[in-house]
Amino acid sequence: MSTETQTWQTLWTNVNLATMTEGAKGYASIENGAIAIANGKIAWLGTKAELPSFDEEKVQVIDGKGAWLTPGLVDCHTHIVYGGNRANEFEMRLEGKSYEEIANAGGGIVSTVKATRAASETELFNSALKRLSTLHQQGVTTIEIKSGYGLDTVNEIKMLNVAKKLGHTLPVTVLKTFLGAHALPVEYKDRADEYIDLVCEEMIPKISAKNLADAVDVFCEGIGFSLAQTEKVFSAAKAHDLPIKIHAEQLSNLGGTELAAQYQALSSDHIEFLDEAGIKAMKAADMTAVLLPGAFYFLRETQLPPMDLLRKHGVSMAIATDANPGSSPINSLQLMLNMACTLFRLTPAEALAGVTCHGAKALGLSTSKGQLAVGFDADIACWDIEQPAELCYQFGVNPLTHLMSAGKIVI
């Protein structure tokens, strides 16, 4: 018996492994395999035939009964903390009301900001916990939660506090992203530069001092913020050693992705209108493209992201729910797997990589999350399926049977 196996605490046997290792082809599968856990990390994996001897009295052995194991799923772009909802606007749109008419009636992001500001921290926590619990029950072990519906210092901090508390409530790793530059609050109408000054000179320093953000994001778009304003936020984030992300090229091509690449951003998200120059910049900066089929579906968009060019240049593609009250009120990463394939024409292996290894990379966690590999966190999902493609093929029936977070079975 080796010294290595003496540290083992849990061993899955009679399982098939979709390891989803970065750079491998397909699912990087190991059939008829086993995987050992020690101190919350993956200590060994391989075929059953390669399994070394171990102390059967000290190791908890779990018979997987032929199930498939994948890394715990990563939802790398969400807005699940917010007040109220916008079902009334959904109904108004379907009754023929225009975006302008809805906005004039107090709808759009303005209504969510108003509801979020009015909600207590406890109310925001309770509503967000329902959304996070739903995602968790479908195999999510890591999630990014953005602020961006407070749009003032007090309420942005309130949102990030809720996100932090969520991470202490469920066995889910929560990364918090400050998105103060999400939209222009009504009190700063026609004063966007002044609002950006507030974001850079007050919000970022205070949030950084409280250690409430793991990254800073900006909505760089014609209806959002300009390149100059975006760069000012990036500079402030870097001054506080905070990684950056960007919402870019969703409605037009302003060059936000290329700008983000100059600042070594983790990801550029949406990117339906991204051109080849932007993709080359992403590749050079080793950024991840985060595709959001839920928003594409819900808004009935027609401009597809440039998947072929992303493949051509070898840019990692992540998939996320973009769960939010306005453009993607969807809390199912399993549904996103199907939409990524049916709407964006990703292969099932590409889609699954998008919610495992590439989702982790989009959050700066490529060395600890999203792969079944020795030394990685033992976040492991067990699925009652016959082949990995089933995770993309079917939705509405949850095949998750067990979920492990940091080496402990939590579902």
Secondary structure as UniProt FT lines:
FT   HELIX           4..7
FT   STRAND          10..18
FT   TURN            22..23
FT   TURN            26..27
FT   STRAND          29..38
FT   TURN            39..40
FT   STRAND          41..47
FT   HELIX           48..50
FT   TURN            56..58
FT   STRAND          60..63
FT   TURN            65..66
FT   STRAND          68..71
FT   STRAND          73..75
FT   HELIX           87..94
FT   TURN            95..96
FT   HELIX           99..104
FT   TURN            105..106
FT   HELIX           109..118
FT   HELIX           121..137
FT   TURN            138..139
FT   STRAND          140..146
FT   HELIX           153..169
FT   STRAND          173..181
FT   HELIX           186..188
FT   TURN            189..190
FT   HELIX           192..198
FT   HELIX           199..203
FT   HELIX           204..209
FT   TURN            210..211
FT   STRAND          215..220
FT   TURN            222..223
FT   HELIX           227..239
FT   TURN            240..241
FT   STRAND          244..248
FT   HELIX           256..262
FT   TURN            263..264
FT   STRAND          267..270
FT   TURN            272..273
FT   HELIX           276..285
FT   STRAND          288..291
FT   HELIX           293..298
FT   TURN            299..300
FT   HELIX           307..312
FT   TURN            313..314
FT   STRAND          316..319
FT   HELIX           333..342
FT   TURN            343..344
FT   HELIX           348..354
FT   TURN            355..356
FT   HELIX           357..362
FT   TURN            363..364
FT   TURN            366..368
FT   TURN            374..375
FT   STRAND          380..383
FT   TURN            388..389
FT   HELIX           390..393
FT   STRAND          400..405
FT   TURN            406..407
FT   STRAND          408..409
//
